[in-house]
Amino acid sequence: MISKGQNGYKNSISSNYSFYESSHFSGGDISAQGIDLSYERYFKKRFFGTISYGLYHFEGRNSIFFLEPEEMDFINMRVFNLGVGFDVVQTERFVLSGDITYMRQSTQELISQLESGGVIIRETGTIRDQTARVQLKARIFLTKNLQLIPAVAHGFQLSRYKSNWLRLGIGYSF
């Protein structure tokens, strides 16, 4: 039986604007904003799989690892998520769900710096972090297929970063 919240559709795509705040394991903070594209597929009445990819612009503060803005591309952070979720509440016009995802994040940062005899050699590049993220989101149906999607999420600090997310998106079910 398909729930009323799903309207008989098993697939959803969405685009989300995210605001991201993070702390680095060795000190420093990250503030980022960007967009992502997501796809969800229901496997059972309330269980679904989710995948998303996002492009962000971040600025780092209070750490030697963060680069100056002129040393980075404007899109200097990428985030990939793959996970599963469960609908806690399903009504005809509203769905509240939680999900847990594997999150892979990459940022442009200082990798190493060597100073010798007044000469400074800096190596910059992409730093990758892998962790888990939990999210609570609502889908508010504007029409039969179109939804407004606010969400909050937390990424755990398993190696480099712990993060908090505020997200607002628009989705379409088919």
Residue pairs with C-beta under 8 A, 6 or more apart in sequence:
1 45
2 8
2 45
3 45
3 46
3 87
3 90
4 90
4 91
4 92
5 87
5 90
5 91
5 92
5 93
5 94
5 95
5 139
5 141
6 42
6 90
6 95
6 173
7 141
7 144
7 145
7 173
9 145
9 173
9 174
10 41
10 42
11 39
11 40
11 41
11 42
11 173
11 174
12 38
12 39
12 40
12 41
12 139
12 147
12 171
12 172
12 173
12 174
13 37
13 38
13 39
13 40
13 171
13 172
13 174
14 37
14 38
14 40
14 147
14 149
14 169
14 170
14 171
14 172
15 35
15 36
15 37
15 38
15 169
15 170
15 171
16 35
16 36
16 38
16 52
16 54
16 149
16 151
16 167
16 168
16 169
17 33
17 34
17 35
17 167
17 168
17 169
18 32
18 33
18 34
18 35
18 36
18 54
18 56
18 165
18 166
18 167
19 32
19 33
19 165
19 166
19 167
20 30
20 31
20 32
20 33
20 34
20 56
20 58
20 163
20 164
20 165
21 29
21 30
21 31
21 32
21 163
21 164
22 29
22 30
22 31
22 32
22 155
22 161
22 162
22 163
22 164
23 29
23 30
23 157
23 161
23 162
23 163
24 30
24 60
24 63
24 65
24 160
24 161
25 157
25 159
25 160
25 161
26 63
26 65
27 62
27 63
28 60
28 61
28 62
28 63
28 65
28 66
29 60
29 61
29 62
29 63
30 58
30 59
30 60
30 61
30 66
30 107
30 161
30 163
31 58
31 59
31 61
32 56
32 57
32 58
32 59
32 77
33 56
33 57
34 54
34 55
34 56
34 57
34 75
34 77
35 54
35 55
35 56
36 52
36 53
36 54
36 55
36 79
37 52
37 53
37 54
38 50
38 51
38 52
38 81
38 169
38 171
39 50
39 51
39 52
40 48
40 49
40 50
40 85
41 48
41 49
42 48
43 49
46 86
46 87
46 90
47 84
47 85
47 86
47 87
48 84
48 85
48 86
48 87
48 97
48 99
49 83
49 84
49 85
50 81
50 82
50 83
50 84
50 85
50 99
50 101
51 81
51 82
51 83
52 79
52 80
52 81
52 101
53 78
53 79
53 80
53 81
54 78
54 79
54 80
55 75
55 77
55 78
56 75
56 76
56 77
56 78
56 79
57 74
57 75
57 76
57 77
58 76
58 77
58 107
59 66
59 69
60 66
60 67
60 107
60 109
64 110
64 113
65 109
65 110
65 127
66 109
66 110
67 108
67 109
67 110
67 124
71 108
71 124
72 108
73 108
76 107
76 108
77 105
77 106
77 107
77 108
78 105
78 106
79 103
79 104
79 105
79 106
80 103
80 104
80 105
81 101
81 102
81 103
81 104
81 133
82 101
82 102
83 99
83 100
83 101
83 102
83 133
84 99
84 100
84 101
85 97
85 98
85 99
85 100
85 135
86 97
86 98
86 99
87 95
87 96
87 97
88 96
88 97
88 98
89 95
89 96
92 141
93 140
93 141
94 138
94 139
94 140
94 141
95 138
95 139
95 141
96 136
96 137
96 138
96 139
97 136
97 137
97 138
97 139
98 134
98 135
98 136
98 137
99 134
99 135
99 137
100 132
100 133
100 134
100 135
101 132
101 133
101 135
102 130
102 132
103 130
103 131
103 132
103 133
103 155
104 128
104 129
104 130
105 128
105 129
105 130
105 131
105 155
105 161
105 163
106 126
106 127
106 128
106 129
107 126
107 127
107 129
108 124
108 125
108 126
108 127
109 124
109 125
109 126
109 127
110 122
110 123
110 124
111 123
111 124
111 125
111 127
112 122
112 123
113 120
113 121
113 122
113 123
114 120
114 121
115 121
127 160
129 159
129 160
129 161
130 158
130 159
131 155
131 156
131 157
131 158
131 159
131 160
131 161
132 155
132 156
132 158
133 153
133 154
133 155
133 156
133 163
133 165
134 153
134 154
134 156
135 151
135 152
135 153
135 154
135 165
136 151
136 152
136 153
137 149
137 150
137 151
137 152
137 167
138 149
138 150
138 151
139 147
139 148
139 149
139 171
140 147
140 148
140 149
140 150
141 147
142 148
145 172
145 173
145 174
146 170
146 171
146 172
147 170
147 171
147 172
147 173
148 168
148 169
148 170
148 171
149 167
149 168
149 169
149 170
149 171
150 167
150 168
150 169
151 165
151 166
151 167
151 168
151 169
152 164
152 165
152 166
152 167
153 163
153 164
153 165
153 167
154 162
154 163
154 164
154 165
155 161
155 162
155 163
155 164
155 165
156 162
